[in-house]
Amino acid sequence: MNCIVIEDEKPAQLLLEEFISKSPALRLKGIYSTALEAQTILTREVVDLIFLDINLPLISGIDLLKGLSNPPLTIITTAYPEYAIEGFNLDVVDYLLKPFSFSRFIKATNKALKLKSAPSNETITGQPEEEAGFLILNIDKTFHKVRIGSIHSISSEKDYVRIITDQKEYVMVGSLKSWEERLSGLGFSRVHKSHLVNIEHVERVSGNQIKIENRVLPIGRVYRSSFLESFKG
């Protein structure tokens, strides 16, 4: 599992580097003193786990996590216990209070490894989930099985997406672009910068609006021709 350390104190950097080197499942990709220094690797490479200090120069660890649309698994490392509740509200894996022992470090990383290995992209038969006709949504560490055909639309709301199905709605971290790519070729069409719809559930197109189940959604000018082409078959 690829990991990075974002920590501005040298002794803490050295300790984490030593502990990571003793853990065969972890591969240290870099140590950074500020959140700004770490942004490049977070946007360009696959990082599975962050060891993150909260009290950082310029941008705090909390603000960094809030700014990431799809943050990696994160273990907070800090000397300030008062940040624990806010950290867990951001769905961090664990909270290591300095100074922490190697055994406590291993306990935290084992939680991350367990979460990383949890099945989310394959069915129990080993088929990619899209080919099997359903998705597994990981929301607040709970897995929901959703039929692709039951999805009416997916809408973006800042760093979140709202997935509306026959039965209920799901809200989770993500981008509409990633969902558009994921569902490419499965009957979905982008109709607006904020909306992706399942063509099978579109009831009516009128001017620059579509009716889908009991909702009316706008059609963006740049998406109109490609949507109509898909809608008309």
C-alpha positions in Angstrom: 0.0 0.0 0.0 1.5 3.3 -1.1 1.7 5.9 1.7 3.0 9.4 2.3 3.8 11.3 5.5 2.7 15.0 5.9 4.4 16.1 9.1 6.5 19.3 9.8 8.4 18.0 12.9 11.6 16.2 12.0 11.6 13.8 15.0 8.1 12.7 14.1 9.1 12.3 10.4 12.0 10.1 11.4 9.8 8.0 13.7 7.2 7.4 11.0 9.8 6.6 8.4 11.3 4.0 10.8 7.9 2.5 11.6 6.9 2.3 7.9 10.2 0.7 7.0 9.4 -2.1 9.5 6.0 -2.7 7.9 6.2 -4.9 4.7 2.7 -3.9 3.5 3.6 -0.2 3.4 5.6 1.6 0.7 6.7 5.1 1.6 6.4 7.4 -1.4 7.5 10.6 0.2 7.7 12.8 3.3 6.4 16.4 3.2 6.5 19.2 5.7 3.5 21.0 4.4 0.2 20.2 2.8 1.1 22.3 -0.2 4.2 20.2 -0.8 2.1 17.1 -0.9 -0.5 18.3 -3.3 1.5 17.3 -6.4 1.8 13.6 -5.5 -1.8 13.5 -4.3 -3.0 14.7 -7.7 -0.6 12.8 -10.0 0.1 9.4 -8.3 -1.8 6.7 -6.5 -1.6 7.3 -2.8 -3.5 4.8 -0.7 -2.7 6.1 2.8 -1.7 9.4 4.4 -0.1 9.8 7.8 -1.2 13.4 8.5 -0.3 15.9 11.1 -3.1 18.5 11.8 -1.0 21.4 13.0 0.8 22.3 9.7 2.1 25.6 8.3 -0.2 27.5 5.9 -2.8 24.8 5.5 -3.9 22.6 8.4 -4.3 18.8 7.9 -8.0 19.2 8.5 -8.3 21.8 5.7 -6.3 19.6 3.4 -8.7 16.7 3.9 -11.7 19.0 3.4 -10.2 20.2 0.1 -9.7 16.7 -1.4 -12.6 15.4 -3.5 -11.6 11.8 -3.0 -9.1 11.6 -0.1 -7.0 8.5 0.5 -7.3 6.6 3.7 -5.9 8.8 6.4 -4.3 8.3 9.8 -4.1 11.4 11.9 -0.9 11.9 13.9 -1.0 14.8 16.3 -0.2 16.0 19.8 -3.6 17.6 20.2 -6.4 15.3 21.4 -9.0 18.1 21.0 -9.0 17.5 17.2 -10.1 13.9 17.5 -13.9 14.5 16.9 -13.3 16.7 13.9 -10.9 14.1 12.5 -13.3 11.2 12.8 -16.1 13.4 11.3 -13.9 13.4 8.2 -13.9 9.6 8.3 -10.2 9.1 9.1 -9.0 5.5 9.7 -7.5 6.2 13.1 -6.1 8.9 15.4 -2.5 8.5 16.7 -1.8 10.8 19.7 1.9 11.6 20.0 4.0 10.1 21.3 2.7 6.7 20.0 4.3 3.3 20.1 5.1 0.9 17.3 2.3 -1.4 18.5 -0.2 1.4 18.4 1.1 2.3 14.9 0.6 -1.3 13.7 -2.9 -1.3 15.1 -3.8 1.8 13.1 -2.2 0.6 9.8 -3.9 -2.8 10.2 -7.2 -0.9 10.1 -6.2 0.8 6.9 -5.1 -2.4 5.3 -8.4 -4.1 6.2 -10.3 -1.2 4.6 -8.1 -1.2 1.5 -8.6 -4.9 1.0 -12.4 -4.8 1.4 -14.2 -5.8 -1.8 -15.7 -2.8 -3.6 -15.1 -3.2 -7.3 -15.8 -6.9 -7.9 -18.7 -9.2 -7.2 -18.3 -12.4 -5.3 -17.9 -14.2 -8.6 -14.9 -12.1 -9.6 -16.7 -10.2 -12.4 -16.2 -6.4 -12.6 -19.3 -5.0 -11.0 -20.5 -3.0 -14.0 -20.5 -6.2 -16.1 -22.6 -8.0 -13.5 -25.2 -5.2 -13.7 -24.8 -3.6 -10.3 -22.5 -1.3 -8.3 -21.1 -1.6 -4.8 -21.3 1.8 -3.1 -19.0 2.3 -0.1 -20.6 4.9 2.1 -19.4 5.6 5.6 -17.8 2.1 5.7 -21.1 0.4 4.7 -21.4 -1.4 1.4 -24.6 -0.9 -0.6 -25.4 -3.1 -3.6 -27.3 -1.1 -6.3 -28.6 -2.3 -9.6 -27.3 -0.1 -12.4 -30.7 -0.2 -14.1 -32.4 1.2 -11.0 -30.4 4.4 -11.1 -32.4 7.3 -12.5 -29.8 10.1 -12.3 -26.6 11.2 -10.6 -26.1 14.8 -9.7 -23.0 16.7 -8.4 -23.1 18.8 -5.2 -19.7 20.3 -4.7 -17.4 17.4 -3.7 -20.3 15.0 -3.4 -22.7 13.1 -5.8 -26.3 12.3 -5.2 -27.3 8.9 -6.7 -31.1 8.6 -7.1 -32.5 5.1 -7.6 -35.9 3.4 -7.7 -35.9 2.9 -4.0 -33.7 5.6 -2.3 -31.0 8.2 -2.7 -27.3 7.8 -1.8 -24.9 10.7 -1.1 -21.2 10.0 -1.3 -17.9 11.7 -2.0 -17.0 11.8 -5.7 -17.1 13.7 -8.9 -19.6 13.5 -11.7 -16.9 13.2 -14.3 -15.6 10.0 -12.7 -19.2 8.5 -12.7 -19.6 9.5 -16.3 -16.5 7.6 -17.2 -17.4 4.6 -15.0 -20.9 4.3 -16.5 -19.8 4.9 -20.1 -21.5 2.6 -22.5 -24.2 1.6 -20.0 -27.0 3.8 -21.1 -26.1 7.0 -19.3 -25.8 10.4 -20.8 -24.5 13.7 -19.5 -27.3 16.4 -19.8 -25.8 19.2 -17.8 -22.6 20.1 -15.9 -24.3 18.9 -12.8 -26.5 15.9 -14.0 -25.9 12.5 -15.5 -29.1 10.5 -16.4 -30.1 7.0 -17.3 -31.7 7.2 -20.7 -34.1 4.4 -19.9 -35.8 6.5 -17.2 -36.2 9.7 -19.3 -39.9 10.2 -19.9 -40.1 13.4 -21.9 -37.9 16.0 -23.5 -39.3 19.5 -23.8 -37.2 22.4 -24.9 -34.2 22.5 -22.7 -35.7 20.3 -20.0 -36.2 16.6 -19.4 -38.7 14.8 -17.2 -37.2 11.8 -15.4 -39.6 10.1 -13.1 -41.1 12.9 -11.0 -38.2 15.4 -11.5 -37.4 18.0 -14.1 -33.8 18.6 -15.0 -32.2 21.2 -17.3 -30.3 20.3 -20.5 -27.1 22.2 -20.9 -26.4 23.7 -24.3 -23.0 21.9 -24.7 -24.6 18.5 -23.9 -27.9 18.8 -25.9 -26.9 17.3 -29.2 -25.1 14.2 -27.7 -28.0 13.6 -25.3 -30.6 13.8 -28.0 -28.7 11.4 -30.2 -28.6 8.9 -27.3 -32.2 9.5 -26.4 -33.5 9.0 -30.0 -31.4 5.8 -30.3 
